[in-house]
Amino acid sequence: MSADEQVSVIKMYAAREEIYPREIQGRYATLRWVFVWLTQLVFYGLPWITWNGRQAVLFDLVARKFYILGIVLWPQDFIYLAALLIISAYLLFLATAVAGRVWCGFACPQTVYTEIFMWIERKIEGPRSARMRLDKQPMSASKAAKKTAKHLAWGAVSLWTGITFVGYFTPIRTLMAEIATLGLGPWEWFWVLFYGFATYGNAGWMREQVCKYMCPYARFQSSMFDKDTLIVSYDEKRGEPRGARSKNVESKGLGDCIDCTMCVQVCPTGIDIRNGLQYECIGCAACVDACNTVMDKVGFPRGLIRYTTENALKNNWSIAQVRKRALRPRVLIYTAILAAIVAVFASTLMLRTPLKFDVIRDRGSMGREVEDGMIENVYRLQVMNTSESAQTYRISVSGLDTLKLATPDLVTLQSTESRAVPIRIRAEHGKGKTGSNKIQVTLRSTSDQSVSVTENAVFIVPR
């Protein structure tokens, strides 16, 4: 290599630039905090609510029972959990088609916990300018104390979040007693620490990196957008050319944007909304609050940055015209599908029988002849009482002449109990064909005749 030749280094990944979002007041900032309070009251409070003497929401993996308020679901009811996920997905699609990434901006756990962690950061380290100066200062006792206090506060919130998360799978009161005595099992310790560490890392350190690089929703959101989707938009016709000016003075033919960069300073992902829609935008509308505040100060109308649609900006539509276009075919289709799924889900859930059982024939004991020339088959009934009250069921059999039970026909199960019940069924010799014969086994509640389930079985007649 000659002396004139130079070696250039091309970096494939840009180094992360620290983002210091400025605190802003406004309608959308208030709305974000409303969602922070609502989501966290539900998340942290729900495990402590009791229902019929047990935890209101509990996914008991050990007992294989899922309690959701007054509903008890079993592994056989997994279809209901799948339906809930489908309903949630369609709600997200519908919300995205109508108003873009409002979920990301207001209710996503990443946004909610980042908002909480930034609030802690501001309370300990000060506003944006103070935090920027603090990070540039060399390490000192004051700086170390502030950083330590911040991370301890973050760690406390993260640990409590991990404990609450595990409290949805292990009864929260039992969990707290085990923590107090350091009696947690290895898997419980793992998930408490893992979920706590994930909260600490995502909300405290990675923040916008999760939204920009890790969240798949940012990548496929454009497939649900159209020109009538409400998005946070900069009115370029009104704002350009941008430039500084005195209050109430439109000098040099400038637009309404005074180029204060407040919209950039408050953005949690560090983008400039004036460059158009970007996949990094989470739709939190912090820039809307910031711009409206500036417009109020300089005496210009609000709405230079606002929630609007591409068609509305292009055609100068009024708010009424924007609302009218909200009921377009895509939205109506999503709504119809969602309504149909919810209706089917609700009706099947309300009409489901709170009793499940399977008939399992004892394969180790074929049909055999017993006293009085009767033919006997042995079965095991796997009975599940899915209601939250004790139930007594009557067992009956049918399908062959002279078919009868040779064991007690009543079985009592406590609330949400599952039990294996052995039974023996007999029929007179000569009734039925040699080999397998179809029969029916029925369980019916003695207190509610509408609670009844019939299952098919096979009765073996030996040669």
C-alpha positions in Angstrom: 0.0 0.0 0.0 1.4 3.3 -1.0 1.8 6.3 1.3 -0.9 8.2 -0.7 -3.5 5.5 -0.1 -5.8 6.0 2.8 -7.8 3.5 4.8 -11.4 4.4 5.5 -13.5 2.7 8.1 -17.2 2.3 7.4 -19.4 1.9 10.4 -22.3 -0.4 9.8 -24.2 0.7 13.0 -24.4 4.3 14.2 -23.7 4.9 17.9 -26.7 5.6 20.0 -27.2 9.3 20.8 -28.6 9.8 24.3 -32.1 11.3 24.2 -33.2 13.7 26.9 -37.0 14.3 26.4 -38.2 17.6 27.8 -41.2 17.5 30.1 -44.3 19.1 28.6 -47.8 19.8 29.8 -50.9 19.5 27.7 -54.0 17.5 26.8 -52.1 14.5 25.4 -49.6 14.5 28.3 -52.5 14.4 30.7 -54.1 11.6 28.7 -50.9 9.6 28.8 -50.8 9.8 32.6 -54.4 8.8 32.8 -53.5 5.6 31.0 -50.4 5.2 33.2 -52.6 5.2 36.3 -55.3 3.0 34.8 -53.0 0.3 33.5 -50.9 0.2 36.7 -53.9 0.2 39.0 -55.2 -2.8 37.1 -51.8 -4.6 36.8 -50.7 -4.0 40.4 -54.1 -4.2 42.0 -55.8 -7.1 40.3 -53.8 -9.9 42.0 -54.9 -8.6 45.4 -58.7 -8.7 44.6 -60.5 -11.8 45.9 -63.4 -13.5 44.3 -65.4 -16.3 45.9 -62.6 -16.7 48.5 -59.7 -17.0 46.0 -57.6 -14.7 43.9 -59.7 -12.9 41.2 -57.2 -13.5 38.4 -54.9 -16.4 38.7 -53.3 -18.6 36.1 -52.5 -21.6 38.3 -50.2 -23.7 36.1 -49.6 -26.3 38.8 -53.3 -27.1 39.2 -53.9 -26.4 35.5 -56.8 -24.0 36.3 -57.1 -20.4 35.1 -59.3 -18.1 37.1 -60.6 -14.9 35.5 -63.0 -13.2 37.8 -66.1 -15.5 37.9 -64.8 -17.8 35.1 -62.8 -20.9 35.7 -61.0 -22.2 32.6 -59.2 -25.5 32.2 -56.6 -26.7 29.6 -59.6 -28.0 27.6 -60.8 -24.4 27.5 -57.7 -23.1 25.8 -59.9 -22.0 22.8 -61.3 -19.2 25.0 -57.8 -17.9 25.8 -57.0 -18.1 22.1 -60.2 -16.2 21.3 -59.2 -13.4 23.8 -55.9 -13.1 21.9 -57.7 -12.9 18.6 -60.1 -10.2 20.0 -57.1 -8.2 21.3 -55.4 -8.4 17.9 -58.5 -7.2 16.0 -58.9 -4.4 18.6 -55.3 -3.4 17.8 -55.9 -3.6 14.0 -59.1 -1.5 14.3 -57.4 1.1 16.5 -54.4 1.3 14.2 -56.6 1.7 11.1 -58.5 4.6 12.7 -55.9 6.4 14.7 -52.4 5.0 13.9 -50.1 3.9 16.8 -52.3 5.2 19.7 -51.7 1.9 21.5 -47.9 2.5 21.3 -48.2 6.1 22.4 -50.5 5.7 25.4 -51.0 2.2 26.6 -48.1 0.0 25.5 -46.2 -1.3 28.6 -42.9 0.0 27.1 -44.4 3.5 26.9 -46.0 3.3 30.3 -43.0 2.2 32.2 -40.7 4.5 30.3 -43.0 7.4 31.4 -42.8 6.2 35.0 -39.0 5.8 34.9 -38.5 9.3 33.2 -40.7 10.8 36.0 -38.4 9.3 38.6 -35.4 10.5 36.6 -36.7 14.1 36.5 -37.6 14.1 40.2 -34.0 13.0 41.2 -31.8 14.5 38.5 -33.9 17.5 37.5 -35.3 18.8 34.2 -33.8 18.2 30.7 -31.0 20.8 30.9 -30.0 19.7 34.4 -29.7 16.0 33.3 -27.6 17.0 30.2 -25.2 19.0 32.4 -25.1 16.2 35.0 -24.1 13.6 32.4 -21.3 15.8 31.0 -19.8 16.4 34.5 -17.0 14.3 35.8 -18.0 11.8 38.6 -18.4 13.5 41.9 -20.1 12.6 45.2 -23.2 14.6 44.2 -23.4 12.9 40.8 -22.8 9.5 42.3 -25.6 10.0 44.9 -28.1 11.1 42.3 -27.3 8.3 39.9 -27.4 5.7 42.8 -30.7 7.0 44.0 -32.2 6.9 40.6 -31.1 3.4 39.9 -32.3 2.2 43.3 -35.7 3.7 42.6 -35.8 2.1 39.2 -34.8 -1.2 40.8 -37.5 -1.0 43.4 -40.2 -0.4 40.8 -38.8 -3.2 38.6 -38.6 -5.7 41.4 -42.2 -5.0 42.5 -43.2 -5.3 38.8 -41.6 -8.8 38.7 -43.2 -9.9 41.9 -46.6 -8.7 40.7 -46.1 -10.6 37.4 -45.3 -13.8 39.1 -48.3 -13.1 41.4 -50.6 -13.9 38.5 -49.2 -17.4 38.4 -48.6 -18.1 42.1 -51.2 -16.7 44.6 -49.8 -13.3 45.5 -50.4 -13.6 49.2 -48.6 -17.0 49.3 -45.8 -15.4 47.1 -45.3 -12.5 49.5 -45.1 -14.9 52.5 -42.5 -17.0 50.7 -40.5 -13.9 49.8 -40.6 -12.8 53.4 -39.1 -16.1 54.5 -36.9 -16.5 51.4 -38.8 -19.6 50.6 -39.4 -19.0 46.9 -38.8 -21.9 44.5 -36.0 -21.6 41.9 -38.5 -20.9 39.0 -40.3 -18.3 41.0 -37.0 -16.5 41.8 -36.0 -16.8 38.1 -39.2 -15.1 36.8 -39.3 -12.4 39.5 -35.7 -11.4 38.7 -36.1 -11.9 34.9 -39.2 -9.8 34.6 -37.8 -7.2 36.9 -34.6 -7.0 35.0 -36.5 -6.8 31.7 -38.5 -3.9 33.1 -35.3 -2.2 34.4 -33.4 -2.6 31.1 -36.2 -1.8 28.7 -37.7 1.3 30.5 -34.5 2.5 32.1 -31.8 2.0 29.5 -33.0 0.9 26.1 -36.2 3.0 26.0 -36.7 4.2 22.4 -34.3 1.4 21.1 -37.1 -1.1 21.9 -39.6 0.9 19.8 -37.2 1.5 17.0 -35.4 -1.8 16.6 -37.0 -4.5 18.7 -40.8 -4.0 18.4 -42.2 -5.8 15.3 -45.3 -3.6 15.3 -43.3 -0.6 14.1 -42.3 -2.6 11.0 -45.7 -3.8 9.8 -47.8 -0.9 11.0 -47.8 0.6 7.5 -49.8 -2.3 6.2 -52.7 -1.1 8.4 -52.4 2.6 7.5 -54.1 4.4 4.6 -54.5 8.0 3.7 -57.5 8.4 6.0 -55.7 7.1 9.1 -55.3 9.6 11.9 -51.6 10.2 12.5 -49.5 12.9 14.2 -48.7 15.2 11.3 -46.9 18.5 10.6 -48.9 20.9 8.4 -46.1 21.8 5.9 -48.3 24.2 3.9 -48.9 26.3 7.0 -45.5 25.9 8.6 -43.0 26.4 5.7 -40.7 28.2 5.2 -39.8 28.0 8.9 -37.8 30.6 10.8 -37.7 32.7 13.9 -39.7 35.9 14.2 -41.2 38.2 16.8 -44.6 37.6 18.4 -47.6 38.2 16.0 -45.2 39.3 13.2 -45.2 37.2 10.0 -41.9 38.6 8.6 -40.0 37.7 5.4 -42.9 35.6 4.2 -42.2 32.8 6.7 -44.7 30.2 7.8 -46.0 29.6 11.3 -43.1 27.3 12.3 -40.6 29.4 14.3 -38.1 26.6 14.2 -37.9 26.3 18.0 -37.2 22.6 17.8 -39.5 22.0 20.8 -41.2 19.2 19.0 -37.9 17.4 18.7 -36.9 18.1 22.3 -40.0 16.5 23.7 -40.0 13.4 21.4 -39.2 10.2 23.3 -37.7 8.6 20.2 -35.8 11.7 19.1 -37.3 12.3 15.7 -38.3 15.5 13.9 -42.0 15.1 13.0 -41.5 17.9 10.5 -39.7 15.4 8.3 -43.0 13.5 7.8 -44.3 10.2 9.1 -41.5 7.9 10.3 -41.7 4.4 11.6 -40.0 5.6 14.9 -43.0 7.8 15.7 -45.1 6.1 18.4 -48.0 8.5 18.1 -47.7 9.9 21.7 -48.5 13.4 20.5 -45.9 15.0 22.9 -44.9 17.2 19.9 -48.6 18.3 19.5 -48.6 19.6 23.1 -45.2 21.3 22.7 -46.2 23.0 19.4 -49.6 24.1 20.7 -47.8 25.7 23.7 -45.4 27.5 21.4 -48.3 28.7 19.1 -50.1 30.1 22.1 -47.0 32.0 23.1 -46.4 33.6 19.7 -50.1 34.2 19.1 -50.6 31.8 16.2 -53.5 29.3 15.9 -53.0 25.9 17.3 -52.7 22.8 15.2 -49.5 23.3 13.3 -48.7 19.8 14.5 -51.9 17.7 15.1 -53.7 14.5 14.8 -55.0 14.5 11.2 -54.9 12.4 8.0 -53.0 12.6 4.8 -56.1 13.3 2.8 -57.2 16.0 5.3 -53.8 17.8 4.9 -53.9 17.5 1.2 -57.5 18.7 0.7 -57.8 21.0 3.7 -60.7 19.0 5.1 -62.6 20.1 8.2 -62.8 18.0 11.3 -66.3 16.9 10.3 -65.0 15.6 7.0 -62.2 13.7 8.7 -64.7 12.0 11.0 -66.9 11.1 8.1 -64.1 9.3 6.4 -63.4 7.4 9.6 -66.3 5.0 8.7 -64.6 3.7 5.5 -64.7 0.0 4.3 -61.5 -1.1 6.1 -62.8 0.1 9.4 -66.3 -1.3 8.9 -64.8 -4.7 8.0 -62.6 -4.8 11.1 -65.5 -3.7 13.2 -67.9 -6.3 11.8 -65.3 -9.1 12.2 -64.5 -8.0 15.7 -68.2 -7.8 16.7 -68.9 -11.3 15.3 -65.9 -12.8 17.2 -67.0 -11.0 20.4 -70.6 -12.2 20.0 -69.6 -15.8 19.4 -67.1 -15.7 22.2 -69.5 -14.2 24.7 -72.4 -16.5 23.8 -70.3 -19.7 23.9 -68.8 -18.6 27.2 -72.2 -17.9 28.7 -73.8 -21.1 27.4 -71.0 -23.5 28.2 -71.8 -26.3 30.6 -69.9 -26.2 33.9 -69.2 -29.9 33.7 -66.7 -31.9 31.7 -65.9 -35.6 31.8 -64.2 -38.2 29.7 -65.0 -42.0 29.7 -61.9 -44.2 29.6 -62.4 -47.9 29.4 -60.0 -50.1 31.5 -57.9 -51.7 28.8 -56.4 -54.1 31.3 -59.8 -55.6 31.9 -61.7 -56.7 28.9 -65.4 -57.6 29.0 -65.8 -60.4 31.4 -68.6 -62.7 32.7 -69.5 -62.3 36.4 -72.1 -63.7 38.7 -75.6 -64.4 37.4 -74.3 -64.5 33.9 -73.9 -60.8 33.6 -71.2 -59.2 31.3 -69.2 -56.5 33.0 -66.9 -53.7 31.7 -64.8 -51.4 33.9 -64.4 -47.7 33.1 -62.8 -44.6 34.6 -64.7 -41.3 34.4 -62.5 -38.2 34.5 -64.9 -35.7 35.9 -64.3 -32.0 36.2 -66.7 -29.6 38.1 -65.8 -26.3 36.4 -68.3 -24.3 38.6 -67.4 -22.6 41.9 -69.8 -24.5 44.0 -70.0 -28.1 45.1 -72.1 -30.3 42.8 -73.6 -33.8 43.0 -74.0 -35.6 39.7 -76.1 -38.7 38.9 -74.5 -41.2 36.5 -76.7 -43.1 34.1 -76.0 -45.4 31.2 -77.9 -46.3 28.0 -77.4 -47.9 24.6 -78.1 -51.6 25.4 -81.0 -53.4 26.9 -80.6 -54.4 30.5 -77.5 -52.0 30.8 -77.0 -50.8 34.3 -74.4 -49.5 36.8 -72.9 -51.9 39.3 -71.4 -49.0 41.3 -73.0 -46.0 43.1 -74.7 -43.7 40.7 -74.0 -40.5 42.6 -70.7 -38.6 42.8 -70.0 -35.3 44.6 -67.3 -32.9 43.6 -66.2 -29.7 45.4 -65.9 -26.4 43.5 -63.4 -26.6 40.6 -62.5 -30.2 41.6 -61.3 -32.8 39.2 -61.5 -36.5 40.1 -61.2 -39.9 38.5 -64.3 -42.0 39.3 -64.2 -45.8 38.6 -67.4 -47.4 37.5 -68.6 -50.9 36.5 -71.2 -51.3 33.9 -73.1 -54.6 33.4 -75.5 -56.1 30.9 -77.3 -59.5 30.7 -75.5 -62.2 28.6 -76.9 -62.3 25.1 -77.7 -58.6 24.9 -75.7 -56.9 22.2 -73.5 -58.3 19.6 -70.2 -60.1 20.2 -67.4 -57.5 20.2 -67.8 -53.7 20.7 -71.2 -52.1 21.3 -71.8 -48.3 21.4 -73.2 -47.1 24.7 -73.7 -43.7 26.3 -72.7 -42.5 29.7 -74.5 -39.4 31.1 -73.7 -37.2 34.0 -76.5 -34.9 35.2 -76.5 -32.4 38.1 -79.0 -33.2 40.8 -79.5 -29.5 41.6 -79.8 -28.3 38.0 -81.2 -30.6 35.4 -79.9 -28.4 32.6 -76.3 -29.3 33.5 -75.9 -32.6 31.7 -73.2 -34.1 29.6 -73.3 -37.3 27.6 -70.2 -39.1 26.3 -70.0 -42.2 24.0 -68.2 -45.3 25.1 -67.7 -48.9 24.0 -69.1 -52.0 25.8 -67.2 -55.2 25.0 -69.2 -58.5 24.8 -66.8 -61.4 24.9 -67.3 -64.5 22.7 
